[in-house]
Amino acid sequence: MPESGVNVCPICGVKIIAMVGGDRVLFSVGPPGTRATLWARVCRYTQKPGCINSNPQAGSGGSSNDSYQSPR
């Protein structure tokens, strides 16, 4: 029986669970995050057709609380 409200990105394989107040993203490693976190860590670099997170603010419920800092 498929889980309702769960999408799996065919590009990166993360699960995105639709939730009230903002979607939850389940990464293969680390704590769950938001679509904004997913965008900051993965989507903005890959930008491939078929990505289900093409809008970083969609369902994020606000800004990212991502503590990851890219090297400069």
C-alpha positions in Angstrom: 0.0 0.0 0.0 1.6 3.3 -1.1 2.2 6.0 1.5 -0.1 9.0 0.9 1.5 12.4 0.7 5.0 10.9 0.0 6.9 11.8 -3.1 10.3 10.4 -4.1 12.5 12.5 -6.3 13.6 10.5 -9.4 16.8 12.6 -9.6 18.3 12.4 -6.0 16.1 9.8 -4.4 15.0 11.8 -1.3 11.5 11.3 0.2 9.4 14.4 0.5 6.5 14.1 2.9 3.6 16.6 2.6 2.8 18.0 6.0 0.8 20.9 7.4 3.1 23.8 8.0 5.7 22.7 5.5 6.9 19.6 3.8 9.5 17.3 5.5 12.5 16.0 3.5 14.0 12.7 4.5 17.7 12.6 3.5 19.7 9.3 3.3 22.1 10.7 6.0 21.4 13.2 8.7 18.2 14.7 10.2 15.1 15.5 8.3 14.9 19.0 6.7 12.8 21.2 4.5 12.5 21.8 0.8 14.7 24.9 1.3 17.4 22.7 2.9 17.1 20.2 0.0 17.5 23.1 -2.4 20.5 24.5 -0.6 22.3 21.1 -0.4 21.4 19.4 -3.7 18.9 20.8 -6.1 20.6 24.1 -6.9 23.7 22.2 -8.0 22.0 19.4 -10.1 19.2 21.3 -11.8 18.1 18.3 -13.9 14.8 17.9 -15.6 12.4 15.8 -13.5 13.5 17.3 -10.1 10.4 17.6 -7.9 11.9 20.5 -5.9 12.4 23.1 -8.6 11.0 25.9 -6.3 13.1 26.2 -3.2 10.4 28.0 -1.3 7.5 25.6 -2.2 6.2 24.0 1.0 9.2 25.1 3.1 7.2 27.0 5.6 9.9 29.7 5.7 13.6 30.0 5.4 16.1 27.1 5.8 17.5 26.3 9.2 20.4 24.5 7.4 23.6 24.8 9.3 25.7 23.6 6.4 28.2 26.2 5.1 29.8 25.6 1.7 33.5 26.2 1.6 34.6 29.5 0.1 
